[in-house]
């Protein structure tokens, strides 16, 4: 593995779900992105935290920037 290869960053945008319209930079065109939001815990155990998880999948027909990721309501 060549560690001196420059990373190519691309703009991506999320569509639908709780992070609709969020723009970011991604490397390597990942097929899935996870978005998490912290949840309030009434009596947390030491070091425990709870986060809501949302999944976005890359729309394969989009080959130019911004890459598009659609909300997957059935995941996880």
PLY file of the C-alpha trace (Angstrom):
ply
format ascii 1.0
element vertex 76
property float x
property float y
property float z
element edge 75
property int vertex1
property int vertex2
end_header
0.00 0.00 0.00
1.43 3.35 -1.06
1.02 5.84 1.80
2.11 8.77 -0.39
-0.93 8.74 -2.71
-2.95 11.95 -2.45
-6.49 11.51 -1.15
-9.19 12.73 -3.53
-11.97 14.44 -1.60
-15.39 14.91 -3.21
-18.42 16.88 -2.13
-21.45 14.82 -1.09
-24.95 15.81 -0.05
-27.49 13.87 2.05
-31.11 13.67 0.88
-34.06 12.94 3.16
-34.12 11.89 6.78
-32.93 13.93 9.73
-29.77 15.23 8.00
-31.47 16.34 4.75
-29.33 18.81 2.81
-26.17 18.27 4.87
-23.06 18.70 2.69
-19.65 17.18 3.43
-16.40 15.98 1.91
-15.87 12.22 1.45
-12.90 10.20 0.21
-13.11 7.00 -1.78
-16.83 7.22 -2.57
-18.07 5.15 0.39
-21.29 3.25 -0.36
-22.83 3.93 3.07
-22.63 6.85 5.51
-23.82 6.84 9.11
-25.21 9.91 10.87
-25.62 9.84 14.64
-27.42 12.11 17.07
-26.90 11.95 20.84
-29.87 10.86 22.96
-30.64 12.08 26.46
-30.24 9.39 29.12
-32.07 9.76 32.43
-29.64 7.85 34.65
-26.53 7.07 32.62
-24.10 4.46 33.85
-20.52 5.64 34.06
-19.21 6.19 30.52
-22.41 5.05 28.78
-23.90 7.12 26.00
-26.75 6.45 23.57
-26.93 7.70 20.00
-29.63 7.43 17.35
-28.20 5.95 14.12
-29.32 6.93 10.62
-28.02 5.32 7.42
-27.56 6.98 4.03
-26.68 5.00 0.87
-24.87 6.38 -2.15
-27.06 6.78 -5.22
-25.11 4.84 -7.83
-26.38 6.77 -10.85
-24.67 9.96 -9.66
-21.07 10.01 -10.93
-20.17 13.68 -10.55
-20.09 16.10 -7.64
-21.96 16.50 -5.51
-22.32 12.78 -4.86
-25.81 11.98 -3.58
-26.67 9.84 -0.56
-30.30 8.93 0.09
-31.80 8.22 3.51
-32.47 4.52 4.13
-35.46 4.39 6.49
-35.25 0.59 6.72
-31.72 0.57 8.20
-30.22 -0.52 10.42
0 1
1 2
2 3
3 4
4 5
5 6
6 7
7 8
8 9
9 10
10 11
11 12
12 13
13 14
14 15
15 16
16 17
17 18
18 19
19 20
20 21
21 22
22 23
23 24
24 25
25 26
26 27
27 28
28 29
29 30
30 31
31 32
32 33
33 34
34 35
35 36
36 37
37 38
38 39
39 40
40 41
41 42
42 43
43 44
44 45
45 46
46 47
47 48
48 49
49 50
50 51
51 52
52 53
53 54
54 55
55 56
56 57
57 58
58 59
59 60
60 61
61 62
62 63
63 64
64 65
65 66
66 67
67 68
68 69
69 70
70 71
71 72
72 73
73 74
74 75
